[in-house]
Amino acid sequence: MTVSSTLSEEPIRKRVIQRMPLIFHVAGTGERLTVSPERLVIAGYTAKDETSVAAHIAELAEIGVPAPPSVPAFYDLDPALLTPEPVVEVSGAKTSGEVEPVIIRHEGRFFLAVGSDHTDREIERTGIAESKAACPKPVGGTVADIGSVRSGLSTLDWDGVLAEADVDGQPYQKGAISTLRYPSELLERMTATLGEVTGDLVLFCGTLPLPGGRFEYGTSWRIRVELPDGTALSHAYEATPPSG
């Protein structure tokens, strides 16, 4: 497998949405952050084990999802897709979310959040980037301070972080994110793929395997990551298709 994808930004950024600052609160301190991300990047196929990635790609191919051009893949989306709202409008009935650890780079500091890479699975059959751009990207309003850009991410015990997701009250995903590539590696590969990314950044770092490799098209989503010290970052949202 090649190490990164080179994707045209033109089809990915065609959805125009009003961009609003995001408000976050830092766990344990109550510090309030006002973040206006200049870039939103969704990293895909980020598992450390390339054999499992290949198996996942094969599973998706069975349900009509095209393979990415390379692994990992980086999808450069409109930051206006990010939303902390409890109700989001999605593009249709066949959409689904998935829990992801999210790295936020803001004013020289790194923070960890929880997010959902909500995706239109019908559109995904013809274009992964377009399917991701078709849906909002829910993100939790509480974040954990994980260090400065200068010191890197050395204070983050990535292998000790747990993640889980429920849909319509049923367990959907659960496990350790130790199976995913470290954020420092993803940032390095992202830069090699997209070029230097300056300013505030939101990076979705990948997700856990799906039960049976199948998507669930539910309405009520609950996502959560828990740090080794017990700090929990969670979010809940309702995904509603357009009325009429």
Buried (B, 14 or more C-beta within 10 A) or exposed (E): EEEBBEBEEEEBBEBEEEEEEBEBBBBEEEEEBEBEBEBBBBBBBBBEEEEEBBBBBEBBEEEEBEBBEBBBBBBBBBBBBBBBEEEBBBBBEBBBBBBBBBBBBBEEBBBBBBBBBBBBBBBBBEBBBBBBBBBBBBBBBBBBBBBEEEEBBEEBEBEEBBBBBBBEEEEBBBEEBEBBBBBBEBBEBBEEBBEEBEEBBBBBBBBBBBEEEEBBBBBEBBBBBBBEEEBBBBBEBBBEEEEE
